[in-house]
Amino acid sequence: MNFNDLIKYLTVQIVERMNQPRTKRLHEKKHKSSFSTHWFGLIPFSLKMMIKRFQKNI
């Protein structure tokens, strides 16, 4: 993939995004998974729950 292909791809993506209705863009944004869940699964979530449980007991 050369630089021109990359620019063309990015331009197409931006134009498609701009042509979507605002409500659809906001809906997609609300249902986006968090960074830690996306990259590491449920392990960070479960650790966070355990830490909260232990802090509550103290």
Backbone atoms as SQL, in Angstrom:
CREATE TABLE atoms (id INTEGER PRIMARY KEY, chain TEXT, resi INTEGER, resn TEXT, atom TEXT, x REAL, y REAL, z REAL);
INSERT INTO atoms VALUES
  (1, 'A', 1, 'MET', 'N', 0.858, -1.168, 0.000),
  (2, 'A', 1, 'MET', 'CA', 0.000, 0.000, 0.000),
  (3, 'A', 1, 'MET', 'C', 0.906, 1.234, 0.000),
  (4, 'A', 2, 'ASN', 'N', 0.780, 2.022, -1.005),
  (5, 'A', 2, 'ASN', 'CA', 1.602, 3.228, -1.066),
  (6, 'A', 2, 'ASN', 'C', 0.848, 4.410, -0.456),
  (7, 'A', 3, 'PHE', 'N', 1.500, 5.529, -0.437),
  (8, 'A', 3, 'PHE', 'CA', 0.968, 6.715, 0.224),
  (9, 'A', 3, 'PHE', 'C', -0.326, 7.204, -0.437),
  (10, 'A', 4, 'ASN', 'N', -0.390, 7.158, -1.754),
  (11, 'A', 4, 'ASN', 'CA', -1.598, 7.605, -2.453),
  (12, 'A', 4, 'ASN', 'C', -2.818, 6.750, -2.101),
  (13, 'A', 5, 'ASP', 'N', -2.604, 5.441, -1.979),
  (14, 'A', 5, 'ASP', 'CA', -3.703, 4.555, -1.581),
  (15, 'A', 5, 'ASP', 'C', -4.182, 4.879, -0.170),
  (16, 'A', 6, 'LEU', 'N', -3.250, 5.177, 0.697),
  (17, 'A', 6, 'LEU', 'CA', -3.600, 5.527, 2.068),
  (18, 'A', 6, 'LEU', 'C', -4.426, 6.815, 2.121),
  (19, 'A', 7, 'ILE', 'N', -4.003, 7.813, 1.384),
  (20, 'A', 7, 'ILE', 'CA', -4.736, 9.079, 1.337),
  (21, 'A', 7, 'ILE', 'C', -6.137, 8.868, 0.751),
  (22, 'A', 8, 'LYS', 'N', -6.222, 8.055, -0.285),
  (23, 'A', 8, 'LYS', 'CA', -7.515, 7.775, -0.907),
  (24, 'A', 8, 'LYS', 'C', -8.442, 7.065, 0.078),
  (25, 'A', 9, 'TYR', 'N', -7.927, 6.079, 0.796),
  (26, 'A', 9, 'TYR', 'CA', -8.712, 5.346, 1.783),
  (27, 'A', 9, 'TYR', 'C', -9.208, 6.279, 2.884),
  (28, 'A', 10, 'LEU', 'N', -8.317, 7.101, 3.423),
  (29, 'A', 10, 'LEU', 'CA', -8.710, 8.027, 4.482),
  (30, 'A', 10, 'LEU', 'C', -9.753, 9.029, 4.003),
  (31, 'A', 11, 'THR', 'N', -9.591, 9.509, 2.792),
  (32, 'A', 11, 'THR', 'CA', -10.559, 10.458, 2.238),
  (33, 'A', 11, 'THR', 'C', -11.932, 9.819, 2.100),
  (34, 'A', 12, 'VAL', 'N', -11.978, 8.595, 1.609),
  (35, 'A', 12, 'VAL', 'CA', -13.254, 7.886, 1.455),
  (36, 'A', 12, 'VAL', 'C', -13.905, 7.685, 2.822),
  (37, 'A', 13, 'GLN', 'N', -13.121, 7.295, 3.822),
  (38, 'A', 13, 'GLN', 'CA', -13.666, 7.081, 5.163),
  (39, 'A', 13, 'GLN', 'C', -14.226, 8.368, 5.752),
  (40, 'A', 14, 'ILE', 'N', -13.520, 9.457, 5.582),
  (41, 'A', 14, 'ILE', 'CA', -13.975, 10.746, 6.114),
  (42, 'A', 14, 'ILE', 'C', -15.253, 11.194, 5.426),
  (43, 'A', 15, 'VAL', 'N', -15.309, 11.046, 4.101),
  (44, 'A', 15, 'VAL', 'CA', -16.507, 11.457, 3.360),
  (45, 'A', 15, 'VAL', 'C', -17.710, 10.604, 3.767),
  (46, 'A', 16, 'GLU', 'N', -17.512, 9.304, 3.919),
  (47, 'A', 16, 'GLU', 'CA', -18.609, 8.434, 4.342),
  (48, 'A', 16, 'GLU', 'C', -19.088, 8.816, 5.735),
  (49, 'A', 17, 'ARG', 'N', -18.163, 9.133, 6.604),
  (50, 'A', 17, 'ARG', 'CA', -18.527, 9.526, 7.974),
  (51, 'A', 17, 'ARG', 'C', -19.300, 10.845, 7.978),
  (52, 'A', 18, 'MET', 'N', -18.891, 11.775, 7.141),
  (53, 'A', 18, 'MET', 'CA', -19.568, 13.066, 7.079),
  (54, 'A', 18, 'MET', 'C', -20.966, 12.941, 6.472),
  (55, 'A', 19, 'ASN', 'N', -21.179, 11.959, 5.606),
  (56, 'A', 19, 'ASN', 'CA', -22.478, 11.776, 4.968),
  (57, 'A', 19, 'ASN', 'C', -23.491, 11.053, 5.855),
  (58, 'A', 20, 'GLN', 'N', -23.027, 10.464, 6.956),
  (59, 'A', 20, 'GLN', 'CA', -23.945, 9.798, 7.873),
  (60, 'A', 20, 'GLN', 'C', -24.716, 10.844, 8.670),
  (61, 'A', 21, 'PRO', 'N', -25.955, 10.543, 9.014),
  (62, 'A', 21, 'PRO', 'CA', -26.701, 11.461, 9.873),
  (63, 'A', 21, 'PRO', 'C', -26.060, 11.543, 11.263),
  (64, 'A', 22, 'ARG', 'N', -26.211, 12.680, 11.891),
  (65, 'A', 22, 'ARG', 'CA', -25.594, 12.901, 13.199),
  (66, 'A', 22, 'ARG', 'C', -26.099, 11.911, 14.238),
  (67, 'A', 23, 'THR', 'N', -27.362, 11.560, 14.181),
  (68, 'A', 23, 'THR', 'CA', -27.919, 10.637, 15.171),
  (69, 'A', 23, 'THR', 'C', -27.262, 9.267, 15.089),
  (70, 'A', 24, 'LYS', 'N', -26.966, 8.823, 13.883),
  (71, 'A', 24, 'LYS', 'CA', -26.312, 7.521, 13.722),
  (72, 'A', 24, 'LYS', 'C', -24.888, 7.560, 14.269),
  (73, 'A', 25, 'ARG', 'N', -24.183, 8.661, 14.033),
  (74, 'A', 25, 'ARG', 'CA', -22.824, 8.790, 14.557),
  (75, 'A', 25, 'ARG', 'C', -22.824, 8.792, 16.078),
  (76, 'A', 26, 'LEU', 'N', -23.786, 9.510, 16.680),
  (77, 'A', 26, 'LEU', 'CA', -23.866, 9.557, 18.136),
  (78, 'A', 26, 'LEU', 'C', -24.244, 8.199, 18.707),
  (79, 'A', 27, 'HIS', 'N', -25.118, 7.481, 18.013),
  (80, 'A', 27, 'HIS', 'CA', -25.520, 6.146, 18.454),
  (81, 'A', 27, 'HIS', 'C', -24.317, 5.199, 18.448),
  (82, 'A', 28, 'GLU', 'N', -23.487, 5.270, 17.416),
  (83, 'A', 28, 'GLU', 'CA', -22.295, 4.425, 17.338),
  (84, 'A', 28, 'GLU', 'C', -21.312, 4.784, 18.440),
  (85, 'A', 29, 'LYS', 'N', -21.212, 6.046, 18.745),
  (86, 'A', 29, 'LYS', 'CA', -20.271, 6.501, 19.764),
  (87, 'A', 29, 'LYS', 'C', -20.681, 6.010, 21.151),
  (88, 'A', 30, 'LYS', 'N', -21.996, 5.975, 21.421),
  (89, 'A', 30, 'LYS', 'CA', -22.478, 5.535, 22.725),
  (90, 'A', 30, 'LYS', 'C', -22.226, 4.052, 22.957),
  (91, 'A', 31, 'HIS', 'N', -22.275, 3.259, 21.914),
  (92, 'A', 31, 'HIS', 'CA', -22.133, 1.814, 22.050),
  (93, 'A', 31, 'HIS', 'C', -20.707, 1.326, 21.820),
  (94, 'A', 32, 'LYS', 'N', -19.771, 2.224, 21.886),
  (95, 'A', 32, 'LYS', 'CA', -18.377, 1.867, 21.690),
  (96, 'A', 32, 'LYS', 'C', -17.827, 1.247, 22.969),
  (97, 'A', 33, 'SER', 'N', -17.077, 0.159, 22.853),
  (98, 'A', 33, 'SER', 'CA', -16.511, -0.467, 24.036),
  (99, 'A', 33, 'SER', 'C', -15.313, 0.339, 24.538),
  (100, 'A', 34, 'SER', 'N', -15.023, 0.186, 25.818),
  (101, 'A', 34, 'SER', 'CA', -13.915, 0.933, 26.387),
  (102, 'A', 34, 'SER', 'C', -12.585, 0.382, 25.872),
  (103, 'A', 35, 'PHE', 'N', -11.544, 1.175, 26.004),
  (104, 'A', 35, 'PHE', 'CA', -10.226, 0.791, 25.502),
  (105, 'A', 35, 'PHE', 'C', -9.731, -0.491, 26.153),
  (106, 'A', 36, 'SER', 'N', -9.827, -0.569, 27.472),
  (107, 'A', 36, 'SER', 'CA', -9.303, -1.750, 28.169),
  (108, 'A', 36, 'SER', 'C', -10.079, -3.005, 27.801),
  (109, 'A', 37, 'THR', 'N', -11.385, -2.895, 27.651),
  (110, 'A', 37, 'THR', 'CA', -12.189, -4.059, 27.272),
  (111, 'A', 37, 'THR', 'C', -11.892, -4.473, 25.836),
  (112, 'A', 38, 'HIS', 'N', -11.712, -3.511, 24.975),
  (113, 'A', 38, 'HIS', 'CA', -11.445, -3.810, 23.569),
  (114, 'A', 38, 'HIS', 'C', -10.121, -4.550, 23.397),
  (115, 'A', 39, 'TRP', 'N', -9.093, -4.112, 24.106),
  (116, 'A', 39, 'TRP', 'CA', -7.772, -4.689, 23.908),
  (117, 'A', 39, 'TRP', 'C', -7.450, -5.848, 24.843),
  (118, 'A', 40, 'PHE', 'N', -8.040, -5.895, 26.027),
  (119, 'A', 40, 'PHE', 'CA', -7.648, -6.900, 27.006),
  (120, 'A', 40, 'PHE', 'C', -8.801, -7.778, 27.481),
  (121, 'A', 41, 'GLY', 'N', -9.979, -7.617, 26.934),
  (122, 'A', 41, 'GLY', 'CA', -11.110, -8.456, 27.315),
  (123, 'A', 41, 'GLY', 'C', -11.700, -8.054, 28.649),
  (124, 'A', 42, 'LEU', 'N', -12.200, -9.026, 29.374),
  (125, 'A', 42, 'LEU', 'CA', -12.880, -8.752, 30.640),
  (126, 'A', 42, 'LEU', 'C', -11.957, -8.814, 31.852),
  (127, 'A', 43, 'ILE', 'N', -10.693, -9.096, 31.647),
  (128, 'A', 43, 'ILE', 'CA', -9.767, -9.193, 32.775),
  (129, 'A', 43, 'ILE', 'C', -9.663, -7.868, 33.531),
  (130, 'A', 44, 'PRO', 'N', -9.460, -6.713, 32.866),
  (131, 'A', 44, 'PRO', 'CA', -9.412, -5.459, 33.630),
  (132, 'A', 44, 'PRO', 'C', -10.719, -5.163, 34.364),
  (133, 'A', 45, 'PHE', 'N', -11.840, -5.501, 33.757),
  (134, 'A', 45, 'PHE', 'CA', -13.135, -5.278, 34.392),
  (135, 'A', 45, 'PHE', 'C', -13.272, -6.119, 35.654),
  (136, 'A', 46, 'SER', 'N', -12.872, -7.381, 35.580),
  (137, 'A', 46, 'SER', 'CA', -12.989, -8.249, 36.750),
  (138, 'A', 46, 'SER', 'C', -12.024, -7.819, 37.856),
  (139, 'A', 47, 'LEU', 'N', -10.831, -7.378, 37.487),
  (140, 'A', 47, 'LEU', 'CA', -9.892, -6.879, 38.497),
  (141, 'A', 47, 'LEU', 'C', -10.429, -5.624, 39.172),
  (142, 'A', 48, 'LYS', 'N', -11.037, -4.760, 38.403),
  (143, 'A', 48, 'LYS', 'CA', -11.622, -3.542, 38.953),
  (144, 'A', 48, 'LYS', 'C', -12.740, -3.880, 39.936),
  (145, 'A', 49, 'MET', 'N', -13.559, -4.867, 39.598),
  (146, 'A', 49, 'MET', 'CA', -14.630, -5.282, 40.503),
  (147, 'A', 49, 'MET', 'C', -14.073, -5.866, 41.790),
  (148, 'A', 50, 'MET', 'N', -13.000, -6.679, 41.683),
  (149, 'A', 50, 'MET', 'CA', -12.388, -7.257, 42.879),
  (150, 'A', 50, 'MET', 'C', -11.809, -6.175, 43.778),
  (151, 'A', 51, 'ILE', 'N', -11.139, -5.198, 43.196),
  (152, 'A', 51, 'ILE', 'CA', -10.542, -4.123, 43.983),
  (153, 'A', 51, 'ILE', 'C', -11.627, -3.331, 44.708),
  (154, 'A', 52, 'LYS', 'N', -12.719, -3.031, 44.017),
  (155, 'A', 52, 'LYS', 'CA', -13.819, -2.306, 44.661),
  (156, 'A', 52, 'LYS', 'C', -14.416, -3.111, 45.812),
  (157, 'A', 53, 'ARG', 'N', -14.545, -4.430, 45.628),
  (158, 'A', 53, 'ARG', 'CA', -15.101, -5.274, 46.672),
  (159, 'A', 53, 'ARG', 'C', -14.198, -5.283, 47.905),
  (160, 'A', 54, 'PHE', 'N', -12.881, -5.387, 47.693),
  (161, 'A', 54, 'PHE', 'CA', -11.960, -5.411, 48.817),
  (162, 'A', 54, 'PHE', 'C', -11.902, -4.058, 49.520),
  (163, 'A', 55, 'GLN', 'N', -12.005, -2.979, 48.775),
  (164, 'A', 55, 'GLN', 'CA', -11.992, -1.645, 49.391),
  (165, 'A', 55, 'GLN', 'C', -13.268, -1.409, 50.181),
  (166, 'A', 56, 'LYS', 'N', -14.363, -1.974, 49.731),
  (167, 'A', 56, 'LYS', 'CA', -15.630, -1.816, 50.449),
  (168, 'A', 56, 'LYS', 'C', -15.593, -2.558, 51.781),
  (169, 'A', 57, 'ASN', 'N', -14.900, -3.680, 51.840),
  (170, 'A', 57, 'ASN', 'CA', -14.824, -4.486, 53.062),
  (171, 'A', 57, 'ASN', 'C', -13.883, -3.893, 54.096),
  (172, 'A', 58, 'ILE', 'N', -12.993, -3.044, 53.678),
  (173, 'A', 58, 'ILE', 'CA', -12.008, -2.477, 54.618),
  (174, 'A', 58, 'ILE', 'C', -12.605, -1.382, 55.441);
